[in-house]
Amino acid sequence: MDMSITAKQWVENWKRVGPILEQIKAEELRAPDYDKELEGLLPMCDLACAHSEPSKTSGLIEQQRLFAKLREQTEVKNS
């Protein structure tokens, strides 16, 4: 099989099919099927719940630590 002909055919196919796929993508983004999307996400959520450990804290202390660090960095830059 001549590779240059195959490559040319591949490029021509994508030139023809590319705009069609872009149109399909745009339509799917404009009108998503949330029920279908949730069907795909639920098993992942179940898997995450089955293999995760509940947090012992709310994360507020860690958040405050990060805010303090950011404040210190900002004060040093402004000095």
C-alpha positions as CSV (number, residue, x, y, z in Angstrom):
1,M,0.0,0.0,0.0
2,D,1.3,3.4,-0.9
3,M,1.7,5.4,2.3
4,S,1.5,8.8,0.6
5,I,-1.9,8.0,-0.8
6,T,-3.1,6.7,2.6
7,A,-1.9,9.9,4.3
8,K,-3.6,12.0,1.7
9,Q,-6.8,10.1,2.1
10,W,-6.6,10.5,5.9
11,V,-6.1,14.3,5.6
12,E,-9.0,14.5,3.1
13,N,-11.3,12.5,5.5
14,W,-10.5,14.8,8.4
15,K,-11.1,17.9,6.2
16,R,-14.5,16.5,5.4
17,V,-15.4,15.0,8.8
18,G,-13.7,17.7,11.1
19,P,-16.4,20.3,10.6
20,I,-19.2,17.8,11.1
21,L,-17.6,16.6,14.4
22,E,-17.2,20.3,15.5
23,Q,-20.9,20.8,14.8
24,I,-21.9,17.7,16.8
25,K,-19.6,18.9,19.7
26,A,-21.2,22.4,19.7
27,E,-24.7,20.9,19.7
28,E,-23.8,18.6,22.6
29,L,-22.4,21.5,24.6
30,R,-25.5,23.6,24.0
31,A,-27.9,21.0,25.1
32,P,-26.2,18.5,27.4
33,D,-28.1,15.3,28.4
34,Y,-27.7,15.6,32.2
35,D,-29.4,12.3,32.9
36,K,-26.9,10.5,30.6
37,E,-24.0,12.3,32.2
38,L,-25.1,11.4,35.7
39,E,-25.4,7.8,34.7
40,G,-21.7,7.8,33.9
41,L,-20.7,9.8,37.0
42,L,-22.6,7.8,39.7
43,P,-20.4,4.7,39.4
44,M,-17.3,6.8,39.8
45,C,-18.8,8.5,42.9
46,D,-19.7,5.1,44.3
47,L,-16.2,3.9,43.7
48,A,-14.7,7.0,45.4
49,C,-17.0,6.5,48.4
50,A,-16.1,2.9,48.7
51,H,-12.4,3.5,48.7
52,S,-12.1,6.8,50.6
53,E,-11.7,7.5,54.3
54,P,-14.0,10.1,55.8
55,S,-12.3,13.3,56.7
56,K,-11.8,13.9,60.4
57,T,-11.9,17.7,60.0
58,S,-13.8,20.2,57.9
59,G,-10.6,21.7,56.4
60,L,-11.2,25.1,57.9
61,I,-7.9,25.0,59.9
62,E,-6.0,24.1,56.7
63,Q,-7.8,26.9,54.8
64,Q,-6.9,29.4,57.5
65,R,-3.3,28.3,57.4
66,L,-3.2,28.8,53.7
67,F,-4.8,32.3,54.0
68,A,-2.2,33.3,56.6
69,K,0.6,32.0,54.3
70,L,-0.8,34.0,51.4
71,R,-1.2,37.1,53.6
72,E,2.5,36.8,54.6
73,Q,3.6,36.5,51.0
74,T,1.5,39.5,50.0
75,E,2.9,41.6,52.8
76,V,6.5,40.7,51.9
77,K,5.8,41.6,48.2
78,N,4.2,44.9,49.2
79,S,7.1,45.9,51.6
